[in-house]
Protein backbone atom coordinates (compact mmCIF):
# COMPACT_ATOMS: atom_id res chain seq x y z
CA UNK A 1 0.00 0.00 0.00
CA UNK A 2 1.38 3.43 -0.89
CA UNK A 3 1.74 6.28 1.57
CA UNK A 4 -1.14 8.17 -0.09
CA UNK A 5 -3.34 5.05 0.13
CA UNK A 6 -2.39 4.68 3.81
CA UNK A 7 -3.29 8.31 4.45
CA UNK A 8 -6.58 7.97 2.58
CA UNK A 9 -7.45 4.91 4.69
CA UNK A 10 -6.58 6.79 7.90
CA UNK A 11 -8.67 9.79 6.83
CA UNK A 12 -11.62 7.47 6.16
CA UNK A 13 -11.10 5.80 9.55
CA UNK A 14 -11.11 9.15 11.36
CA UNK A 15 -14.01 10.58 9.36
CA UNK A 16 -16.07 7.48 10.11
CA UNK A 17 -15.20 7.82 13.80
CA UNK A 18 -16.30 11.49 13.71
CA UNK A 19 -19.56 10.41 12.03
CA UNK A 20 -20.28 8.19 15.04
CA UNK A 21 -20.08 11.31 17.23
CA UNK A 22 -22.79 12.87 15.03
CA UNK A 23 -25.19 9.90 14.95
CA UNK A 24 -28.14 10.22 17.37
CA UNK A 25 -29.45 6.67 16.76
CA UNK A 26 -27.71 4.29 19.17
CA UNK A 27 -27.99 1.23 16.92
CA UNK A 28 -26.60 3.07 13.90
CA UNK A 29 -23.85 4.60 16.04
CA UNK A 30 -22.88 1.12 17.24
CA UNK A 31 -22.74 -0.17 13.64
CA UNK A 32 -20.55 2.76 12.62
CA UNK A 33 -18.17 2.12 15.50
CA UNK A 34 -17.99 -1.63 14.77
CA UNK A 35 -16.16 -0.69 11.55
CA UNK A 36 -13.53 1.53 13.17
CA UNK A 37 -13.35 0.89 16.92
CA UNK A 38 -11.57 -2.15 18.39
CA UNK A 39 -13.79 -4.00 20.86
CA UNK A 40 -11.47 -3.31 23.82
CA UNK A 41 -10.35 0.18 22.76
CA UNK A 42 -10.19 3.04 25.25
CA UNK A 43 -11.35 6.63 25.00
CA UNK A 44 -10.12 9.35 27.34
CA UNK A 45 -10.93 13.06 27.46
CA UNK A 46 -10.98 15.60 30.31
CA UNK A 47 -14.43 14.38 31.41
CA UNK A 48 -14.35 10.64 30.78
CA UNK A 49 -12.30 7.48 30.58
CA UNK A 50 -14.07 4.60 28.85
CA UNK A 51 -13.17 1.05 27.87
CA UNK A 52 -14.88 -0.90 25.11
CA UNK A 53 -17.24 -0.10 22.28
CA UNK A 54 -20.45 -0.28 24.34
CA UNK A 55 -19.23 2.36 26.80
CA UNK A 56 -18.31 4.68 23.93
CA UNK A 57 -21.70 4.19 22.24
CA UNK A 58 -23.41 5.13 25.51
CA UNK A 59 -21.10 8.09 26.21
CA UNK A 60 -21.67 9.56 22.75
CA UNK A 61 -25.43 9.18 23.25
CA UNK A 62 -25.30 11.12 26.52
CA UNK A 63 -23.15 13.81 24.91
CA UNK A 64 -25.50 14.16 21.94
CA UNK A 65 -28.54 14.36 24.24
CA UNK A 66 -27.14 17.65 25.53
CA UNK A 67 -26.50 18.94 22.00
CA UNK A 68 -29.33 17.72 19.74
CA UNK A 69 -28.44 18.00 16.06
CA UNK A 70 -24.76 18.74 16.69
CA UNK A 71 -22.12 17.34 14.33
CA UNK A 72 -18.44 16.60 14.87
CA UNK A 73 -16.27 17.51 11.90
CA UNK A 74 -12.57 16.96 11.31
CA UNK A 75 -10.86 20.34 10.82
CA UNK A 76 -7.29 19.30 10.06
CA UNK A 77 -5.37 16.84 8.00
CA UNK A 78 -4.75 13.47 9.60
CA UNK A 79 -1.15 13.46 10.78
CA UNK A 80 0.32 10.00 11.37
CA UNK A 81 3.45 8.04 12.10
CA UNK A 82 4.28 4.66 13.68
CA UNK A 83 0.63 3.68 14.19
CA UNK A 84 -0.15 6.98 15.94
CA UNK A 85 -2.52 9.63 14.61
CA UNK A 86 -3.51 13.16 15.53
CA UNK A 87 -6.29 15.30 14.14
CA UNK A 88 -8.25 18.40 15.07
CA UNK A 89 -12.03 18.48 15.24
CA UNK A 90 -14.85 20.82 16.11
CA UNK A 91 -18.46 20.49 17.22
CA UNK A 92 -20.92 22.39 15.05
CA UNK A 93 -24.21 22.97 16.86
CA UNK A 94 -27.55 22.46 15.08
CA UNK A 95 -27.87 26.26 14.65
CA UNK A 96 -24.42 26.44 13.00
CA UNK A 97 -22.60 27.81 16.05
CA UNK A 98 -19.14 26.31 16.41
CA UNK A 99 -17.57 25.21 19.68
CA UNK A 100 -13.80 25.61 20.18
CA UNK A 101 -11.61 23.18 18.27
CA UNK A 102 -10.24 20.11 20.02
CA UNK A 103 -7.47 17.67 19.20
CA UNK A 104 -7.38 13.90 19.46
CA UNK A 105 -4.41 11.59 19.54
CA UNK A 106 -5.11 8.02 18.46
CA UNK A 107 -3.43 4.66 18.30
CA UNK A 108 -4.35 2.37 15.42
CA UNK A 109 -4.31 -1.42 15.77
CA UNK A 110 -2.60 -3.76 13.33
CA UNK A 111 -6.10 -4.53 12.02
CA UNK A 112 -6.62 -0.87 11.11
CA UNK A 113 -9.07 -0.01 13.89
CA UNK A 114 -8.80 2.63 16.57
CA UNK A 115 -7.58 1.10 19.82
CA UNK A 116 -7.03 4.23 21.87
CA UNK A 117 -8.05 7.88 21.67
CA UNK A 118 -6.97 10.63 24.01
CA UNK A 119 -8.76 13.92 23.41
CA UNK A 120 -8.24 17.50 24.53
CA UNK A 121 -10.75 20.35 24.34
CA UNK A 122 -9.75 23.76 23.00
CA UNK A 123 -6.28 25.16 22.43
CA UNK A 124 -3.56 24.64 25.01
CA UNK A 125 -3.37 27.53 27.47
CA UNK A 126 -0.57 30.01 26.76
CA UNK A 127 2.64 29.71 28.69
CA UNK A 128 2.71 32.16 31.60
Backbone bond lengths (Angstrom), bond angles and torsions (degrees), N, CA, C in turn:
res aa  C-N    CA-C-N  psi(-1)  N-CA   C-N-CA  omega(-1)  CA-C   N-CA-C  phi
1 X - - - 1.451 - - 1.528 108.46 -
2 X 1.322 117.37 135.67 1.457 120.80 -179.27 1.520 110.76 -78.80
3 X 1.332 115.49 164.79 1.459 119.67 178.75 1.524 111.61 -59.71
4 X 1.344 117.53 -39.89 1.465 119.83 -179.89 1.534 110.75 -68.13
5 X 1.339 117.10 -34.43 1.463 119.81 176.22 1.522 110.05 -68.75
6 X 1.342 117.29 -39.90 1.464 120.89 176.35 1.520 110.41 -60.03
7 X 1.318 116.46 -45.81 1.463 120.69 -179.34 1.525 110.69 -64.36
8 X 1.324 116.87 -41.71 1.466 119.85 178.90 1.528 110.38 -62.18
9 X 1.328 117.43 -40.13 1.463 121.05 178.08 1.524 110.81 -65.43
10 X 1.327 117.65 -40.71 1.470 120.93 178.02 1.528 111.18 -66.08
11 X 1.328 116.89 -40.88 1.465 120.08 177.72 1.525 110.35 -61.58
12 X 1.333 117.13 -41.91 1.463 120.79 178.25 1.524 110.51 -64.53
13 X 1.330 116.99 -41.66 1.460 122.11 177.59 1.529 110.36 -57.70
14 X 1.324 116.40 -49.81 1.469 121.06 -177.56 1.527 110.93 -68.75
15 X 1.316 117.81 -41.51 1.468 119.70 179.31 1.532 111.51 -64.72
16 X 1.313 116.89 -35.72 1.464 120.25 176.47 1.524 109.90 -67.55
17 X 1.322 116.94 -42.03 1.469 121.33 175.99 1.533 110.22 -59.08
18 X 1.332 118.04 -45.24 1.465 121.28 178.04 1.528 110.81 -62.13
19 X 1.325 117.12 -36.86 1.471 120.55 178.26 1.524 110.87 -61.25
20 X 1.330 117.34 -35.07 1.467 120.11 177.67 1.520 110.49 -61.78
21 X 1.325 117.19 -35.34 1.465 122.15 178.92 1.532 112.06 -72.33
22 X 1.321 116.89 -8.65 1.467 121.47 179.59 1.523 112.43 -109.54
23 X 1.324 117.38 -0.16 1.473 121.67 -174.01 1.531 111.21 -97.00
24 X 1.345 117.49 111.85 1.465 119.96 -178.33 1.528 114.17 -74.23
25 X 1.329 118.54 -23.52 1.458 121.29 -178.23 1.529 109.62 -82.21
26 X 1.315 116.11 118.57 1.465 122.18 -175.54 1.528 112.72 -58.30
27 X 1.320 117.49 -43.55 1.470 120.26 -178.77 1.525 111.42 -65.74
28 X 1.328 116.84 -42.09 1.468 120.11 177.38 1.525 110.77 -66.69
29 X 1.323 116.27 -40.81 1.472 120.99 178.21 1.525 110.25 -59.77
30 X 1.319 116.62 -42.90 1.467 120.76 178.37 1.527 110.64 -62.22
31 X 1.331 117.52 -43.15 1.472 120.60 178.89 1.520 111.35 -63.40
32 X 1.329 116.43 -39.83 1.470 119.53 177.47 1.521 109.83 -60.94
33 X 1.325 115.93 -47.81 1.468 120.16 -177.23 1.530 112.35 -67.09
34 X 1.315 118.48 -30.01 1.469 120.43 178.36 1.520 110.91 -58.24
35 X 1.333 117.49 -28.50 1.462 121.86 -178.99 1.523 113.32 -79.32
36 X 1.340 117.39 -22.14 1.470 118.79 -170.83 1.522 114.62 -129.17
37 X 1.333 117.54 -12.49 1.466 121.08 -171.22 1.522 109.56 -115.37
38 X 1.335 117.28 119.54 1.464 120.81 177.67 1.530 108.77 -61.84
39 X 1.308 116.35 144.49 1.467 121.97 -175.24 1.522 112.72 -53.71
40 X 1.328 117.77 -38.60 1.468 121.60 -176.66 1.527 112.80 -104.08
41 X 1.313 117.50 17.59 1.465 121.47 -178.38 1.524 111.37 -65.12
42 X 1.340 115.22 157.87 1.465 120.29 178.15 1.520 110.32 -117.66
43 X 1.308 114.11 151.24 1.464 123.44 177.67 1.521 107.18 -130.18
44 X 1.326 116.01 129.52 1.459 120.86 179.68 1.521 109.08 -135.97
45 X 1.329 116.18 130.30 1.465 121.75 170.32 1.528 106.69 -139.02
46 X 1.338 118.76 -178.92 1.466 119.08 -176.83 1.528 114.80 -59.82
47 X 1.330 117.64 -18.50 1.467 120.69 -176.06 1.520 114.59 -111.13
48 X 1.327 117.55 -7.71 1.468 118.79 -173.14 1.520 111.61 -153.84
49 X 1.320 114.78 151.69 1.463 122.44 166.52 1.517 106.21 -136.39
50 X 1.329 116.34 118.83 1.457 122.38 -173.05 1.521 110.41 -125.84
51 X 1.315 115.77 150.37 1.462 121.20 175.92 1.521 108.86 -128.05
52 X 1.306 116.90 128.60 1.456 121.95 176.16 1.513 113.39 94.00
53 X 1.314 114.69 157.60 1.465 122.04 -177.08 1.525 112.16 -65.67
54 X 1.330 117.51 -41.91 1.469 120.12 -177.23 1.528 111.35 -61.32
55 X 1.325 117.11 -41.75 1.470 119.55 179.18 1.522 110.93 -64.17
56 X 1.335 117.34 -37.50 1.464 119.58 178.99 1.525 110.78 -68.70
57 X 1.317 117.61 -42.14 1.472 121.04 177.76 1.531 109.48 -56.14
58 X 1.318 116.70 -46.03 1.466 121.40 -179.21 1.534 111.58 -66.95
59 X 1.325 116.88 -43.21 1.467 120.95 -179.53 1.537 111.19 -61.94
60 X 1.329 116.21 -44.23 1.465 119.16 178.43 1.527 109.88 -61.89
61 X 1.319 117.35 -40.90 1.467 120.69 178.46 1.515 112.06 -59.10
62 X 1.337 116.82 -44.54 1.468 120.44 178.27 1.524 110.89 -64.18
63 X 1.320 116.31 -40.04 1.469 120.37 179.52 1.524 110.30 -64.72
64 X 1.323 117.00 -45.47 1.465 120.49 -179.72 1.522 112.16 -66.25
65 X 1.320 118.11 -30.76 1.466 120.76 178.85 1.524 111.02 -60.43
66 X 1.311 116.95 -30.88 1.464 121.19 178.08 1.514 113.71 -84.99
67 X 1.338 116.91 -7.92 1.467 122.02 -179.18 1.527 109.49 -140.86
68 X 1.327 118.21 63.14 1.473 119.57 -177.39 1.523 111.73 -54.63
69 X 1.331 115.35 133.51 1.464 120.97 177.02 1.514 114.84 81.52
70 X 1.324 118.18 -0.33 1.467 120.69 179.97 1.522 110.53 -72.50
71 X 1.317 115.94 151.76 1.462 123.24 177.83 1.520 108.98 -126.60
72 X 1.322 116.20 145.78 1.459 121.64 172.50 1.518 107.01 -104.59
73 X 1.331 115.77 125.98 1.462 120.68 179.62 1.528 109.50 -122.23
74 X 1.316 115.38 143.90 1.464 120.65 173.87 1.511 107.54 -77.63
75 X 1.351 116.91 133.29 1.471 121.39 -175.55 1.519 113.18 -116.65
76 X 1.315 117.45 5.51 1.462 120.82 179.52 1.517 109.38 -136.58
77 X 1.309 114.87 172.39 1.456 118.77 168.76 1.520 107.44 -68.65
78 X 1.308 116.31 163.75 1.458 121.53 172.28 1.524 106.28 -90.86
79 X 1.313 115.59 119.36 1.459 122.37 -178.98 1.524 107.14 -103.88
80 X 1.336 118.00 128.76 1.460 119.61 -172.90 1.518 112.04 -145.10
81 X 1.321 114.01 148.87 1.463 122.36 167.98 1.518 108.80 -163.84
82 X 1.318 116.73 146.22 1.466 124.22 174.58 1.536 114.18 50.54
83 X 1.325 117.03 39.24 1.458 120.32 178.85 1.517 114.44 78.28
84 X 1.337 116.32 8.02 1.466 121.99 178.63 1.522 108.92 -113.10
85 X 1.323 115.30 146.80 1.464 121.57 -174.83 1.522 108.96 -137.38
86 X 1.320 115.95 146.06 1.466 120.06 168.32 1.524 108.34 -135.73
87 X 1.325 114.10 148.50 1.464 120.14 178.70 1.519 108.54 -158.86
88 X 1.315 115.33 151.40 1.465 121.77 176.11 1.522 108.69 -98.90
89 X 1.318 114.76 152.89 1.458 121.56 -177.50 1.525 108.87 -147.93
90 X 1.303 114.64 166.77 1.467 120.46 178.59 1.516 108.89 -149.72
91 X 1.321 115.97 145.98 1.459 121.83 173.23 1.520 107.95 -91.80
92 X 1.318 115.87 128.13 1.463 122.09 174.55 1.525 106.37 -109.57
93 X 1.334 115.76 117.01 1.459 121.51 -179.21 1.528 110.38 -67.84
94 X 1.321 116.93 163.21 1.463 122.11 -178.88 1.528 111.97 -56.94
95 X 1.341 117.55 -31.17 1.471 120.97 179.88 1.522 112.82 -85.90
96 X 1.345 117.55 4.10 1.462 121.79 179.13 1.516 114.05 94.40
97 X 1.332 117.84 -11.52 1.468 120.17 178.21 1.524 109.15 -64.51
98 X 1.332 115.22 140.62 1.460 120.24 -178.12 1.519 110.96 -108.65
99 X 1.325 115.73 133.30 1.457 121.24 174.54 1.525 108.45 -83.79
100 X 1.337 118.14 163.02 1.467 119.61 179.49 1.530 111.32 -57.16
101 X 1.320 114.25 149.24 1.457 121.25 179.69 1.522 111.12 -67.74
102 X 1.316 116.50 147.11 1.451 122.42 174.48 1.514 109.41 -121.48
103 X 1.314 116.19 174.21 1.464 120.78 176.72 1.513 109.12 -136.57
104 X 1.323 115.53 138.63 1.454 122.15 176.79 1.521 109.30 -117.98
105 X 1.314 113.77 144.05 1.455 122.48 171.97 1.512 105.98 -115.07
106 X 1.323 117.27 132.92 1.465 120.85 -174.22 1.516 110.67 -131.45
107 X 1.323 113.65 154.04 1.450 121.88 172.30 1.525 106.60 -117.10
108 X 1.324 115.64 133.57 1.457 121.48 -176.71 1.530 108.58 -107.89
109 X 1.323 115.58 134.40 1.468 120.93 -179.79 1.529 110.43 -74.26
110 X 1.310 115.51 167.50 1.464 121.05 176.12 1.519 111.75 -62.05
111 X 1.337 116.20 -23.29 1.474 121.48 178.71 1.525 112.05 -85.36
112 X 1.331 117.41 -0.39 1.458 120.60 177.81 1.509 114.89 84.25
113 X 1.335 117.16 19.87 1.464 120.55 176.67 1.519 109.26 -111.36
114 X 1.320 115.32 158.11 1.456 120.55 176.53 1.518 109.21 -71.71
115 X 1.343 116.95 129.17 1.462 119.34 178.25 1.518 112.33 -116.47
116 X 1.324 116.47 -9.47 1.462 119.45 175.42 1.518 108.84 -162.47
117 X 1.333 115.15 135.11 1.467 121.05 172.14 1.510 107.65 -131.05
118 X 1.328 114.55 134.59 1.457 121.96 172.25 1.526 105.70 -123.17
119 X 1.331 115.82 120.85 1.452 120.79 -175.39 1.509 112.57 -115.29
120 X 1.335 114.45 150.10 1.458 123.02 175.85 1.517 108.12 -128.19
121 X 1.335 116.60 143.35 1.456 122.90 179.78 1.520 110.16 -98.16
122 X 1.316 117.55 134.58 1.455 121.90 175.82 1.509 112.74 70.53
123 X 1.339 114.55 179.37 1.458 121.42 177.47 1.514 110.40 -78.45
124 X 1.335 116.85 152.83 1.467 118.03 175.51 1.529 110.06 -61.43
125 X 1.326 117.54 145.13 1.455 119.39 177.40 1.525 110.36 -64.22
126 X 1.323 117.71 148.28 1.463 120.19 178.90 1.534 111.06 -66.51
127 X 1.292 114.39 151.19 1.459 120.87 177.21 1.520 108.58 -68.97
128 X 1.323 116.16 134.23 1.479 119.95 -178.11 1.508 111.74 -74.95
